[in-house]
């Protein structure tokens, strides 16, 4: 038996005027998802429990079968694991975004122009983080470069009691002052952010980007604090071997913490220009190598939601369907082996708010051995109409692996 989890990050949405008052899932032409949905068990699942923030960290842990109320210690430690940082129990890590802020004199008056600094390349970002480490790094603070705009700060003997360290993608287009933590514990970190603007505004990488008409990475933004994660080995927990295929450090980090294989895919960007075919091929190669379960993660719908791009969000879903799912289905059907497929988002990223929500998400589980009476169109409305609802998100993995029934 082979298991595929096709995780379409942030795919769920609300009805949007720009799409004829439909959701991107409704509008997207996704024939391969629909072909499965017609014979699948379809319903809704709550991936973000009450009281938890609807981040991709919490939601993906839930889909993977881990109860975030038990195993979640913060977002950035998972990303640190992906980067390969060996954390001490006394270390506190924070996500270090490279962002674009407007040019008002006072930091508090600046606007969050772009939470990802114009999709800065990993190579450019590495040069900037190197400068940040040279200027601010010491025995207390260590900066590590990651992928694109996503990086990491490790604080020696730090604290997670930092007040509200706001994710930058939650405040796109807003003046940042009221979103800066007022906690005394956070004050040194806020000071680092402020100093970084003066350090980076005339950085050679940014001068070149501005000359090319691109947005500069003119400030670091710290958030997502946490401590060394404690995630149970996936195979020991579930009895099947697994891999995670993703472009983003967060998912890679969860996979590494869970003892899953984490293959690298050339050209995997986390956006709509990602290597869809390459990621599909990586999943097929994993199955061929004997892996039982492949967790194939696509970030593109989420990024389009954060950027308020309805047409691109639709396109991202269509690309996943036609450039990835099609190929994997052809392989699985030709293999002659039984398989089960779970397709779902981790959380909604509605276009109208351009950030995550904690609403339940649609899911389907297809079993090649046991066709069901499903739905003709896989979207939020049709999934809700089935009346099937999974209240405890981590149960979805046990259901996929047939350890529990719906």
Secondary structure as the mmCIF struct_conf table of DSSP 4:
data_model
#
loop_
_struct_conf.conf_type_id
_struct_conf.id
_struct_conf.beg_label_comp_id
_struct_conf.beg_label_asym_id
_struct_conf.beg_label_seq_id
_struct_conf.end_label_comp_id
_struct_conf.end_label_asym_id
_struct_conf.end_label_seq_id
STRN STRN1 UNK A 2 UNK A 8
TURN_TY1_P TURN_TY1_P1 UNK A 9 UNK A 10
STRN STRN2 UNK A 16 UNK A 16
HELX_RH_3T_P HELX_RH_3T_P1 UNK A 17 UNK A 19
TURN_TY1_P TURN_TY1_P2 UNK A 20 UNK A 20
BEND BEND1 UNK A 21 UNK A 21
STRN STRN3 UNK A 22 UNK A 22
HELX_RH_AL_P HELX_RH_AL_P1 UNK A 24 UNK A 27
BEND BEND2 UNK A 28 UNK A 28
HELX_RH_AL_P HELX_RH_AL_P2 UNK A 31 UNK A 37
TURN_TY1_P TURN_TY1_P3 UNK A 38 UNK A 39
BEND BEND3 UNK A 40 UNK A 40
STRN STRN4 UNK A 41 UNK A 45
BEND BEND4 UNK A 48 UNK A 48
TURN_TY1_P TURN_TY1_P4 UNK A 50 UNK A 51
BEND BEND5 UNK A 52 UNK A 52
HELX_RH_AL_P HELX_RH_AL_P3 UNK A 56 UNK A 63
TURN_TY1_P TURN_TY1_P5 UNK A 64 UNK A 65
HELX_RH_AL_P HELX_RH_AL_P4 UNK A 68 UNK A 71
HELX_RH_AL_P HELX_RH_AL_P5 UNK A 75 UNK A 83
TURN_TY1_P TURN_TY1_P6 UNK A 84 UNK A 84
TURN_TY1_P TURN_TY1_P7 UNK A 89 UNK A 90
STRN STRN5 UNK A 92 UNK A 101
BEND BEND6 UNK A 105 UNK A 106
HELX_RH_3T_P HELX_RH_3T_P2 UNK A 107 UNK A 109
STRN STRN6 UNK A 111 UNK A 111
STRN STRN7 UNK A 112 UNK A 114
TURN_TY1_P TURN_TY1_P8 UNK A 115 UNK A 119
HELX_RH_AL_P HELX_RH_AL_P6 UNK A 122 UNK A 136
BEND BEND7 UNK A 138 UNK A 140
STRN STRN8 UNK A 141 UNK A 147
TURN_TY1_P TURN_TY1_P9 UNK A 148 UNK A 149
STRN STRN9 UNK A 150 UNK A 155
TURN_TY1_P TURN_TY1_P10 UNK A 156 UNK A 157
BEND BEND8 UNK A 160 UNK A 160
BEND BEND9 UNK A 163 UNK A 163
HELX_RH_3T_P HELX_RH_3T_P3 UNK A 168 UNK A 170
BEND BEND10 UNK A 171 UNK A 171
TURN_TY1_P TURN_TY1_P11 UNK A 172 UNK A 173
BEND BEND11 UNK A 174 UNK A 174
STRN STRN10 UNK A 175 UNK A 175
BEND BEND12 UNK A 176 UNK A 176
HELX_RH_3T_P HELX_RH_3T_P4 UNK A 177 UNK A 179
BEND BEND13 UNK A 180 UNK A 180
TURN_TY1_P TURN_TY1_P12 UNK A 184 UNK A 186
HELX_RH_AL_P HELX_RH_AL_P7 UNK A 187 UNK A 200
TURN_TY1_P TURN_TY1_P13 UNK A 201 UNK A 202
HELX_RH_AL_P HELX_RH_AL_P8 UNK A 204 UNK A 211
TURN_TY1_P TURN_TY1_P14 UNK A 212 UNK A 213
STRN STRN11 UNK A 219 UNK A 226
HELX_RH_AL_P HELX_RH_AL_P9 UNK A 234 UNK A 238
BEND BEND14 UNK A 239 UNK A 240
STRN STRN12 UNK A 242 UNK A 245
BEND BEND15 UNK A 247 UNK A 248
HELX_RH_AL_P HELX_RH_AL_P10 UNK A 249 UNK A 257
TURN_TY1_P TURN_TY1_P15 UNK A 258 UNK A 259
STRN STRN13 UNK A 261 UNK A 261
TURN_TY1_P TURN_TY1_P16 UNK A 266 UNK A 267
BEND BEND16 UNK A 270 UNK A 271
TURN_TY1_P TURN_TY1_P17 UNK A 272 UNK A 273
BEND BEND17 UNK A 274 UNK A 274
HELX_RH_AL_P HELX_RH_AL_P11 UNK A 276 UNK A 288
TURN_TY1_P TURN_TY1_P18 UNK A 289 UNK A 290
BEND BEND18 UNK A 292 UNK A 292
STRN STRN14 UNK A 293 UNK A 298
HELX_RH_AL_P HELX_RH_AL_P12 UNK A 300 UNK A 306
TURN_TY1_P TURN_TY1_P19 UNK A 307 UNK A 308
HELX_RH_AL_P HELX_RH_AL_P13 UNK A 310 UNK A 320
HELX_RH_PI_P HELX_RH_PI_P1 UNK A 321 UNK A 325
HELX_RH_AL_P HELX_RH_AL_P14 UNK A 326 UNK A 335
TURN_TY1_P TURN_TY1_P20 UNK A 336 UNK A 336
STRN STRN15 UNK A 339 UNK A 344
BEND BEND19 UNK A 346 UNK A 347
STRN STRN16 UNK A 348 UNK A 348
TURN_TY1_P TURN_TY1_P21 UNK A 351 UNK A 354
BEND BEND20 UNK A 355 UNK A 355
STRN STRN17 UNK A 357 UNK A 357
STRN STRN18 UNK A 361 UNK A 367
TURN_TY1_P TURN_TY1_P22 UNK A 368 UNK A 369
BEND BEND21 UNK A 370 UNK A 370
BEND BEND22 UNK A 376 UNK A 377
BEND BEND23 UNK A 379 UNK A 379
HELX_RH_AL_P HELX_RH_AL_P15 UNK A 380 UNK A 385
TURN_TY1_P TURN_TY1_P23 UNK A 386 UNK A 386
STRN STRN19 UNK A 389 UNK A 390
BEND BEND24 UNK A 391 UNK A 392
TURN_TY1_P TURN_TY1_P24 UNK A 393 UNK A 394
HELX_RH_AL_P HELX_RH_AL_P16 UNK A 395 UNK A 400
TURN_TY1_P TURN_TY1_P25 UNK A 401 UNK A 402
BEND BEND25 UNK A 403 UNK A 404
#
